[in-house]
């Protein structure tokens, strides 16, 4: 297991955030389903994006990695065939929940066995909303729990009922597949829809590739059958969930200009800017992006329902803010790469924070004097690892982070960027 040892200190400089993993998945899938060749540029080649490309290859779509037009970023040429076609395919999803949930309905279009495998905690993450639909339609799947799972059959058009409070990824997965069916379909959301912004990302990607969906106030979606995805070229926008780490780091102990985060983005994680401003964060518009500088933060209430990915690093900000912060509607963080509510509370407390874990919330009593330092584990979770790195900037002593390689899941160059901003770190197995 790789480790990093970070000496506390301020960070300063400019960093360009990776491209959005969320939009990268969506652009690649839409291009794969189009008839013709597309080029998707400005892709940060994380483990999760590689998983989606690997699975699309298994489903009969050819892709070619190219040098991109943006410094240090890749482009992917995708030779779309208008559908997916595979017999006996094995789709290795790695640890990517997006890959699994987006592509499982496409596997159910093939009419032949398609197996989806995965690693880490992926096999523990819920798939029941799909399995309920498969049972209703006679699509075979086995086993009923865990991975690998093999699906066989043909999804039929019609009405699909989905809960809105498990994961928006189920809605997105069906939205990718249903336009390819002959008949019209309707998705009905049976419980309040969380992570609505992720549905907006899916709808925007579908529209870009020529697919029309009628959105009835997020309570139902009408999808005409017989549609065809249209090929095209696209640049993937910057990732607000990754910008969050640098914005928090700047507010805690630094002066960081964060480039590549578009304020007009549909990404729900863009709310990190508003939350930090509400906490007293010194965030301003600057040439090349947003500038975050050392701030006197104070506690607030943070609703996690539409921005679960930025909660770990916002918990770090709250840990050294004046007063108390409560993070609410955060129960779904327990079914991510790890139980993120438990992990962030446990590891921050090792560093001297005062975080109390509740069933679906966290209560953080801020310690403006800073944290102590120590040795922490990241629970094989990229967002916990990066949050611990941000926390190190306000510690009195060094922080040793075990499992530092986990950042490859979404942000492979995180440690290089941390060092470029002046972070003092040593990497190795023996720390």
N, C-alpha and C positions, 0 to 999 in steps of 0.2 A: 504494500500500500504506500503510495507516494505521500509525502508530507511537505509542508512549507513552514518555516519559522519566520515570523514577521516581527521586526522591531517597530515599536510604536512611533508615529510621526505623521506630520501633515502631508497631504498629497497636493500637487499643483501641476497645472498644464492643461493641455487639450487632448481629448480622446474622441475618436469617432466610434459610435456604438455599432455593434454588428447589425446586420440586416435582420428584420423580424422573422423569427422562427415560425410564428403563427402564419404570417402571410407567405413565407417560403413554401410551407407545406401546401397551402391552398393554390398558389400559382402553379406549382409543379403538377399537382393532381389535375387541375383544369387543363393545363397544356397537354398532359398525357391522354386525356379523354377527347382531345380535339383531333380532327382529321387534318394532318399536315404538320409542318415543322414549326416549332416555337423556340425562342431563346429567352431564357430567364436569367437575368444578370443581377449582380450585386447580391450573391448568395454567400452567406457564411456557412462553410461546410462543417456543421456540427454533427455529432453522432446521430441526433434525431433526424436531421435532413438526409443524411446518408441512408438511414433506415427506410425512409419513404422512397428514395430513388431505388434502393435494392429491391423493395417489394414491388414497385411498378415494373422493374425489369423482369421479376418472376411472373408478373401478370401479362407479359408479352409486349411491354413498351420499351423501345430502345432509347437510351439516353447517352449523351456524350459530354464529359466534363471539359470545359474550355477555360482559358484565361479570360477574366472579365475586364471590363473597361474601368472598374473602380480599383484603386490601389489595394492589393492584397486580397481581393475578393474573387470568387469564381463565377463563371456563368455555366449554365447547363443547356445544351441543345437537346430538345425532346422531339422524337419522331412519333407523333401521335397517330393512332390508327382509328380514332373515333370510338373506341370501346376498349374493354379488356378481354383477353382470351387466354385461358390457361387450362391445362389438364394435369392434375397432380402437382400443381405448383406449391412450393413451400415459401411462404413470406416470412422472413425473419425481421420482426419489428424492433429488435433490440430492447431498449427500455422506453420506447416512445409510445405513449398513450395516444397521441394524435394519430400516428401512423396506423395503429391497430384499429381505432374506432372510425377513422375516415375511410379505411380501405376494406373493412369487413363487409359492408353492404355491396361493394364492388365485387368481392369474391363470390357473393351470392348471386351475381349476374351471370356467372360463367357456365352454369349447368354441369359442372364437373367438380370433383373434389379439389378444394383449395385449403391448405393448412396454414394457419397463422401461429408462429412461435414467438417467444419473447424471453427476456432476461430480467433479473432483479425482481422488483415487486410488481412487474407488469401483469403477471398472472393472477394477482390478488385484486386488481382493479375491476370495478363492476362492468359486466357486459349484459346483465339480465334484460335491460330494455330491448336489446337486439334479439335475445333468445326468445323473449315473449312473442315478438313479431315472427320469428322463424317458425315457432311452434304453430302459430295461427295460420301460416301460409304453407306449412308442410316442407319447409326448407330444413334439411337434416343438419344437425351439428352434434359433435361429440368431442370430448366429454362435456358435461354440463357445467363444470367448474375448472378453472385453471387453464394453463397453456402447456403444450400446443393444443389448438382446437381446429377441427376440420369441418368446413361447411360444404354442403353439396345441395344444389337445387337452383331454382330460378326464382328470384324475387318477382312478385306480381304487383302491378299497380293497384291502387285502392286507397283506403284510409289507414293511416298509421298513427297510433296513439303513443306518445312519449312523455315521460315525466320531465319537468323542466328543472328539477332541483338535484339531479344526479350529476349530469355533465352535459353542457351544450354540444359536446363533440358527437353525441348520438344524432342530434338534429342535423349537424353539418354533414355527417356521413351519409344520411339519407338524402340530403339536398344534392350531394354530388351524384348519387346513383339514380334517383327517380326520374330525372329528365330523359334518361336513356331508354326508359320503358315505353312500350307502345301506348298504353292508356294514361289517363290523367290520374294524379294522386293528390292526397291532402295529408299534411302532418298536423295533428291536433295536439297541443301542449296541455297536459292534464293537471299540472301543478305549476305554481309560479315559476317563471323562467329566470334562472340566475345566469350570470355571465352573458347577458344579452349582447354585449359589444362583440363577443366572438361570433355570434350569428351575423352581426353586421359585416364583419370581415369576410365571412363566407359568401354572403349575398353580394358584396362588392366584387369579389373575385369571380363569382358566377356571371355577373353582369358584364364584366370585362371580356369574358370569353363567350358572350352571346346567349347565355341562359337566362330565361325570364322566370321569376318567381313572384307570386303575389303574397305579400306579407300583410296579414290581417292583425295588426297591432301585436305581433309576437304571440298571439293566441293560437293562430293556425297559419299554415302556409299552403298555397295552391301551386302545384307544379304540373304544367302541361306535359303530356308525354310526347314522344317523337321529336324531341329537340336535339340539336346538334351543337356541340361545342365548336367554337371557331378558334383556329390557331392564331398566334400573335406573339409579339415580343414584349417583355416587361422588365422593369427594374424593381426589385424588392425594397420596400421602404425600411427605414431604421426601426430598431426594436426598443420600445419604451420600457419593457420589463427589464432590459439590460441597462438602459439609461438610468433607471431608478438607483442602481448601485452607486453610480458616480455622482448623481445629484445628492444622495444622502451623504456620501463620503465628503463632498464639498461642504455641505452644511455642518457636518460634525467637526471637521478639522482640515480645511483646505481651501483651495480656490481652483475649481475645475470647470473648464468649458467643455460642454458635452455636445458634440456635433452629430447630426444625422437623425435627430428625433423631431419629426414633423408635427407641429402643434395642431395641424388640421387632420391628423390621423384619426381613424375610427377605433384604434386600439384603446380598450378600456383602461390599460395601464398608464395612459397619459395623465390620468387623475393624480399620479404621484406628485406632479408639479403643484397642483391645487392643495393637496394634503400638506405638503411641506410648507407652502406659503401660509396655510392656516395655522401651522405649528410655529410660525415665526421665521421660516427659512428665508435666507437672503438669496433669492433666485431672480436673475435678470436676463433679458435678452441681450445677446452679445454677437459680435461678428462670428459666424460659423456655428452658432447654436445657443444653448442656454448656459449661463454661468451660475454656478452655485458656490457661495463663499461661507466661511465660518459664521455660524449663527447662534443666537440664544434661543433654543427651542423650548416650547412648552407643550404640555399634554393636550390631548383632544380625544374625540371619538372617531374611530375609523371603521367604516362599513366595508367588509371584505367581500360582499356578495358578487360584485362585478370586477374585482381586481385581485383574485387570490394569489397571483404570482408575485406581487410586490409586497405582500404582508411580511415575509421574513425580514426583509431589509428595513421596512418601516418599524418593525419591532425593535431593531437596533437603534433607530433614531429615537424612539420613545424611551429606550432604556437609559438615555443620558439627557432627556428633556426634563425641564422643571415641571413637577406635578405628576398627575396620573393620566395615563392613556388607557382607553378600553378599545379593544378590537373586537367587533361583533360580527355575527353572521359568517363565522369562519369555519364551520364544521366540515366543509368539503376539503379543507386543507389536510384532513386526516387520511384522505385516500389519494394522495399524490405519490410522488416517488418515495416518500416516507410519510409518516405521521408528522407533518410539518408543524402543527401546533405544539406537539410534545417536544419535537426535536429543537425548535428554536428556543422554547422556554428552558429546556434542560441545558443546552449549550451556552446560552447567554448567562444563565445563573452560575455556570462554572467560571465565567469571567467576572463575576461580582455583581451582576444585574439582579433586579428584584422583579421577576416575572412570575405571575400566578396563572396556571392553566385551568380553564373551566371547560365545560363540555363543548361549547361552540364559540368560545371567546378566549381572549387573553387580557389580563389586567397587569399593567406595567407601572410600577412606581419608579419614576425617573430618578437617576442619580447624576445630577449635572456635574459633579466633581469628576466623573469618568469611571471607568471600569479598571479591574486589576490586572487582567492578563491570565494566561494559563494554557492548558492543553485541552483541545476540543475535538470532537468527532463530527463528521458531516453527514452521517447516516446514508452515505452513497447518494447524496442529493446535491446537485449543482447549485441550487439557490441557497442552501444552508452554507455551503462552502464559501460562496461569494459574500454572503452576509457576515460570516465570521471574519473575513478579510476586512470588510468595512469597519466592523467593531474594533479591530486591532488598532485603528487610527486614534482611538480615544482610550487606550489602555495604558496603565502605568508601566507594565512590564511586557515582555514578549508574548506572542500568541503562537502556539504550535497547532497547526491544522492538519489532522489526519484524514486522508482521503481526498487530497487536493486534485487528483486526476479527474474527479467527477465533473469538473467544469466543462469537459469535452462534450458533454451532452448538449449544451446550448451555446457555449462561449469559449471555444478552444484557445483563444488568445488572451484570456482574462489575465493570467499571471504576467504575461509580457506587458499588457497595458498597465497593470498595477505598478510594475517596475518602471515603466516609462514616465509615470506620474510621480516618481520619486520614492515609491514604496521600497523599503529595505527588507528584502526577503532572501532566504536560503532555501533551496529545494533539495530533497534527497529522501532516501529510504530510512536513514539511521538517526534522524533528528529526535 
